[in-house]
Amino acid sequence: MRVFGMGGTLFPIVIVVLGLSCFRTGEEERLLWERTFGGSGDDIGEGIVIEGNDCVIVGHTTSFGSGGADVYLLKVGSEGKLIWSRT
């Protein structure tokens, strides 16, 4: 199993955000799930925090919020289900 580091923290799972598509891999880098979040505007993931088996993604969006680019936070569960999102 590959172990990736982020911000000095090592974790044996991988959750990667590309735009606001993210995926999680398990042992032997096998894809467990892939999801895309956001709307019709620009939705960009810029960081990720692993919280137990879930993750919190921070980025910005023009799809939601008060117009222009707004901060966008999402919490995604260990199975790829959106738990909550905030702008």
Phi and psi restraints in degrees (value plus and minus 20) as a CYANA .aco file:
   2 ARG   PHI    -102.6   -62.6
   2 ARG   PSI     124.8   164.8
   3 VAL   PHI    -137.3   -97.3
   3 VAL   PSI     107.0   147.0
   4 PHE   PHI    -128.3   -88.3
   4 PHE   PSI     125.7   165.7
   5 GLY   PHI    -127.9   -87.9
   5 GLY   PSI     126.0   166.0
   6 MET   PHI    -165.7  -125.7
   6 MET   PSI     101.6   141.6
   7 GLY   PHI      38.9    78.9
   7 GLY   PSI      11.6    51.6
   8 GLY   PHI      63.7   103.7
   8 GLY   PSI     -21.8    18.2
   9 THR   PHI    -124.0   -84.0
   9 THR   PSI     111.3   151.3
  10 LEU   PHI    -120.1   -80.1
  10 LEU   PSI     117.5   157.5
  11 PHE   PHI    -164.9  -124.9
  11 PHE   PSI     121.8   161.8
  12 PRO   PHI    -105.4   -65.4
  12 PRO   PSI     -12.2    27.8
  13 ILE   PHI    -136.2   -96.2
  13 ILE   PSI     141.5   181.5
  14 VAL   PHI    -147.0  -107.0
  14 VAL   PSI     103.9   143.9
  15 ILE   PHI    -147.3  -107.3
  15 ILE   PSI      98.5   138.5
  16 VAL   PHI    -137.5   -97.5
  16 VAL   PSI     118.3   158.3
  17 VAL   PHI    -130.0   -90.0
  17 VAL   PSI     104.5   144.5
  18 LEU   PHI    -146.1  -106.1
  18 LEU   PSI      90.5   130.5
  19 GLY   PHI      42.6    82.6
  19 GLY   PSI    -144.9  -104.9
  20 LEU   PHI    -141.5  -101.5
  20 LEU   PSI      18.9    58.9
  21 SER   PHI    -121.7   -81.7
  21 SER   PSI     116.2   156.2
  22 CYS   PHI    -157.6  -117.6
  22 CYS   PSI     136.5   176.5
  23 PHE   PHI    -163.6  -123.6
  23 PHE   PSI     140.7   180.7
  24 ARG   PHI    -148.4  -108.4
  24 ARG   PSI     117.1   157.1
  25 THR   PHI    -134.1   -94.1
  25 THR   PSI     136.8   176.8
  26 GLY   PHI    -133.2   -93.2
  26 GLY   PSI    -168.4  -128.4
  27 GLU   PHI     -80.2   -40.2
  27 GLU   PSI     126.9   166.9
  28 GLU   PHI      35.9    75.9
  28 GLU   PSI       8.0    48.0
  29 GLU   PHI      38.6    78.6
  29 GLU   PSI       6.9    46.9
  30 ARG   PHI     -94.0   -54.0
  30 ARG   PSI     111.2   151.2
  31 LEU   PHI     -87.6   -47.6
  31 LEU   PSI     103.3   143.3
  32 LEU   PHI    -114.4   -74.4
  32 LEU   PSI     -60.8   -20.8
  33 TRP   PHI    -183.2  -143.2
  33 TRP   PSI     141.6   181.6
  34 GLU   PHI    -164.0  -124.0
  34 GLU   PSI     113.8   153.8
  35 ARG   PHI    -158.9  -118.9
  35 ARG   PSI     132.4   172.4
  36 THR   PHI    -140.6  -100.6
  36 THR   PSI     112.7   152.7
  37 PHE   PHI    -142.9  -102.9
  37 PHE   PSI     137.2   177.2
  38 GLY   PHI     102.8   142.8
  38 GLY   PSI    -183.7  -143.7
  39 GLY   PHI    -155.9  -115.9
  39 GLY   PSI    -165.2  -125.2
  40 SER   PHI    -105.9   -65.9
  40 SER   PSI     -30.0    10.0
  41 GLY   PHI    -113.4   -73.4
  41 GLY   PSI    -180.6  -140.6
  42 ASP   PHI    -104.7   -64.7
  42 ASP   PSI     103.8   143.8
  43 ASP   PHI    -148.4  -108.4
  43 ASP   PSI      91.8   131.8
  44 ILE   PHI    -142.9  -102.9
  44 ILE   PSI     103.7   143.7
  45 GLY   PHI    -104.3   -64.3
  45 GLY   PSI     114.2   154.2
  46 GLU   PHI    -141.1  -101.1
  46 GLU   PSI     -36.7     3.3
  47 GLY   PHI    -181.2  -141.2
  47 GLY   PSI     144.7   184.7
  48 ILE   PHI    -166.8  -126.8
  48 ILE   PSI     121.4   161.4
  49 VAL   PHI    -145.6  -105.6
  49 VAL   PSI     108.3   148.3
  50 ILE   PHI    -105.0   -65.0
  50 ILE   PSI     106.5   146.5
  51 GLU   PHI    -146.8  -106.8
  51 GLU   PSI      74.6   114.6
  52 GLY   PHI      46.2    86.2
  52 GLY   PSI    -142.8  -102.8
  53 ASN   PHI    -116.9   -76.9
  53 ASN   PSI     -22.4    17.6
  54 ASP   PHI    -122.1   -82.1
  54 ASP   PSI     155.5   195.5
  55 CYS   PHI    -161.0  -121.0
  55 CYS   PSI     132.9   172.9
  56 VAL   PHI    -135.9   -95.9
  56 VAL   PSI     107.0   147.0
  57 ILE   PHI    -127.4   -87.4
  57 ILE   PSI     114.1   154.1
  58 VAL   PHI    -136.7   -96.7
  58 VAL   PSI     120.3   160.3
  59 GLY   PHI    -188.5  -148.5
  59 GLY   PSI    -172.1  -132.1
  60 HIS   PHI    -160.9  -120.9
  60 HIS   PSI     138.9   178.9
  61 THR   PHI    -163.0  -123.0
  61 THR   PSI     128.3   168.3
  62 THR   PHI    -131.4   -91.4
  62 THR   PSI     -17.7    22.3
  63 SER   PHI    -101.4   -61.4
  63 SER   PSI     -50.3   -10.3
  64 PHE   PHI    -152.4  -112.4
  64 PHE   PSI     150.4   190.4
  65 GLY   PHI      76.1   116.1
  65 GLY   PSI    -173.8  -133.8
  66 SER   PHI    -115.4   -75.4
  66 SER   PSI      -8.7    31.3
  67 GLY   PHI      83.1   123.1
  67 GLY   PSI     137.1   177.1
  68 GLY   PHI      47.0    87.0
  68 GLY   PSI    -181.7  -141.7
  69 ALA   PHI    -110.1   -70.1
  69 ALA   PSI     101.5   141.5
  70 ASP   PHI    -134.8   -94.8
  70 ASP   PSI     130.3   170.3
  71 VAL   PHI     -81.0   -41.0
  71 VAL   PSI     119.7   159.7
  72 TYR   PHI    -150.2  -110.2
  72 TYR   PSI     101.6   141.6
  73 LEU   PHI    -138.0   -98.0
  73 LEU   PSI     116.5   156.5
  74 LEU   PHI    -155.4  -115.4
  74 LEU   PSI     120.8   160.8
  75 LYS   PHI    -132.4   -92.4
  75 LYS   PSI     105.4   145.4
  76 VAL   PHI    -137.1   -97.1
  76 VAL   PSI     110.7   150.7
  77 GLY   PHI     -95.7   -55.7
  77 GLY   PSI     151.2   191.2
  78 SER   PHI     -83.4   -43.4
  78 SER   PSI     -39.2     0.8
  79 GLU   PHI    -120.8   -80.8
  79 GLU   PSI     -13.1    26.9
  80 GLY   PHI      71.0   111.0
  80 GLY   PSI     -14.2    25.8
  81 LYS   PHI    -105.1   -65.1
  81 LYS   PSI     115.7   155.7
  82 LEU   PHI     -89.2   -49.2
  82 LEU   PSI     100.8   140.8
  83 ILE   PHI    -107.2   -67.2
  83 ILE   PSI     -66.5   -26.5
  84 TRP   PHI    -180.1  -140.1
  84 TRP   PSI     141.5   181.5
  85 SER   PHI    -161.5  -121.5
  85 SER   PSI     127.7   167.7
  86 ARG   PHI    -161.0  -121.0
  86 ARG   PSI     125.9   165.9
